Amino acid sequence: FFVTVLRVIGKRFRRQGKDFPWFLYYVLWVYVLLFWAVVSCTVSAVLDVMVPSGWLQPDNVAEFVRRNMALDNDTNSTDEWQKEDSLEDYPYLRTVSMACPFFTIATYLVCLYHTALHLRQLSWWKRGKPHEEHTFETHDRTLRILILPLFYGVMSCQGVVRMWGISVNNSADSHHFKSFGLRKQFLQDSYDASFWLGDLYESYALFTFGLIVLEYLSQRLRRGMLNAHDMIKTNTIPKPDSFTEMSDSFRVLLGQTKGLTILGIKLFCATCAGQAIYGVSLNCAAYYHFKESIFGTGCHTQQPGMLQTEKVRQMVHYLFYGAGFIASFAAIGNLVEVERGFRAHLHDFRPIWKFLGTKIIVTIAFLQSMALAACPPFCWWSYTRANLLYASLLCIECFLISILHLYAWSADESWFSVYTPLTDERALNEG
């Protein structure tokens, strides 16, 4: 909310030609908040997992888990933990997961460097000129896409820490739960919530990418119409009687194309927003024991609340999964059709690399989850181990995507300055 307010205020100041302090630019505060998220995630991993467990040493972990279960009077859960959640026989999984905080920090540094390159291109001291405002807005939208691998990487790192919490039977909120089973369920729900938030920002980045593509396409096509108009004015070619009608039809067609393309992406955004809001709200309500009969996990009562029963949880899971699957195909399909239909006009934009860099997280997450569910030996792994591997790989992949963005979204590309002045468009309308 704070970042959104800063963005709206800054945009209004620039449009009015007024100065806006650079240290209040919302992108900088996004990096401040994500820095805090990276630090808190790393500190939680060290203090709540690594130090108590002796850096995931199997003997130390087993002793620590059994001691916590004895304090909770929950020694009956020892066999369940050993079978489903222990990492004793998975040394490579432990090693890969322990590298995740380092990859997350590296992703932060790459994204921060890339953002700095774009900020150097912006004319902070100039306000109100249409061409400069257009260039600023285009770079500004690009910066929101560049944040995507960092945001998703931080959420993935949070997921790794949650799965570690299950494997060592400990977290910052351990005192809040009376048994291993309740603690495990909360950490699993927190793991899911992290990726729901990541998917939400992914959908927003895809929406922003759609706006950038359609705006660039609009500027290029309008420039072509203006070139034809100039040729008519200089008698280079004869003026057809239907030129005005053709230009009007062109604007209507472009507007309808933009509306239909963005509609599919908005559907994807709405689905991800609904999933994230529902999941995070349910998790928070259960944590603070709000309306136990509806949201409770059974911590203080013998029965879970209405929305926490296995039947309802499965129904909601498949509802959002199916809706998200269909909406993501609609959103990505719309952008693919635009790229195919206007490929000649988008040549300088290099849409393929930009499109891959924006949507590849959705593809990787889906294919990776399918591979872990279908391919041995991963298909035989427990929920905790499979999810730990899934989140660990995404941390590494987000770092690689941030490297890809350095090439795909170069700060000095010429298309940032493609702009059709308003005065020229008025001349076209009068032509």
Secondary structure as the mmCIF struct_conf table of DSSP 4:
data_model
#
loop_
_struct_conf.conf_type_id
_struct_conf.id
_struct_conf.beg_label_comp_id
_struct_conf.beg_label_asym_id
_struct_conf.beg_label_seq_id
_struct_conf.end_label_comp_id
_struct_conf.end_label_asym_id
_struct_conf.end_label_seq_id
HELX_RH_AL_P HELX_RH_AL_P1 PHE A 2 ARG A 15
TURN_TY1_P TURN_TY1_P1 GLN A 16 GLY A 17
HELX_RH_3T_P HELX_RH_3T_P1 TRP A 22 LEU A 24
HELX_RH_AL_P HELX_RH_AL_P2 TYR A 26 SER A 44
HELX_RH_PI_P HELX_RH_PI_P1 ALA A 45 MET A 50
HELX_RH_AL_P HELX_RH_AL_P3 VAL A 51 SER A 53
TURN_TY1_P TURN_TY1_P2 GLY A 54 LEU A 56
HELX_RH_AL_P HELX_RH_AL_P4 PRO A 58 LEU A 71
TURN_TY1_P TURN_TY1_P3 ASP A 72 ASN A 73
HELX_RH_3T_P HELX_RH_3T_P2 THR A 75 SER A 77
HELX_RH_AL_P HELX_RH_AL_P5 THR A 78 GLU A 84
TURN_TY1_P TURN_TY1_P4 ASP A 85 ASP A 85
TURN_TY1_P TURN_TY1_P5 GLU A 88 ASP A 89
HELX_RH_AL_P HELX_RH_AL_P6 PRO A 91 MET A 98
TURN_TY1_P TURN_TY1_P6 ALA A 99 ALA A 99
HELX_RH_AL_P HELX_RH_AL_P7 CYS A 100 GLN A 121
BEND BEND1 LEU A 122 LEU A 122
TURN_TY1_P TURN_TY1_P7 TRP A 124 TRP A 125
BEND BEND2 GLY A 128 GLY A 128
HELX_RH_AL_P HELX_RH_AL_P8 PRO A 130 LEU A 146
TURN_TY1_P TURN_TY1_P8 ILE A 147 ILE A 147
HELX_RH_AL_P HELX_RH_AL_P9 LEU A 148 VAL A 168
TURN_TY1_P TURN_TY1_P9 ASN A 169 ASN A 169
TURN_TY1_P TURN_TY1_P10 ALA A 172 ASP A 173
HELX_RH_3T_P HELX_RH_3T_P3 SER A 174 HIS A 176
BEND BEND3 LYS A 178 SER A 179
HELX_RH_AL_P HELX_RH_AL_P10 PHE A 180 LYS A 233
TURN_TY1_P TURN_TY1_P11 THR A 234 ASN A 235
BEND BEND4 THR A 236 ILE A 237
HELX_LH_PP_P HELX_LH_PP_P1 PRO A 238 PRO A 240
TURN_TY1_P TURN_TY1_P12 ASP A 241 SER A 242
HELX_RH_AL_P HELX_RH_AL_P11 PHE A 243 TYR A 287
TURN_TY1_P TURN_TY1_P13 TYR A 288 HIS A 289
BEND BEND5 LYS A 291 LYS A 291
HELX_RH_AL_P HELX_RH_AL_P12 GLU A 292 PHE A 295
BEND BEND6 GLY A 298 GLN A 303
HELX_RH_3T_P HELX_RH_3T_P4 MET A 306 GLN A 308
BEND BEND7 THR A 309 THR A 309
HELX_RH_AL_P HELX_RH_AL_P13 GLU A 310 GLY A 341
TURN_TY1_P TURN_TY1_P14 PHE A 342 PHE A 349
HELX_RH_AL_P HELX_RH_AL_P14 PRO A 351 ALA A 374
BEND BEND8 CYS A 375 CYS A 375
TURN_TY1_P TURN_TY1_P15 PRO A 376 PRO A 377
HELX_RH_3T_P HELX_RH_3T_P5 PHE A 378 TRP A 380
BEND BEND9 TRP A 381 TRP A 381
HELX_RH_AL_P HELX_RH_AL_P15 TYR A 383 ALA A 408
TURN_TY1_P TURN_TY1_P16 TRP A 409 TRP A 409
TURN_TY1_P TURN_TY1_P17 ALA A 411 ASP A 412
HELX_RH_3T_P HELX_RH_3T_P6 SER A 414 SER A 417
HELX_RH_AL_P HELX_RH_AL_P16 LEU A 422 GLU A 430
#
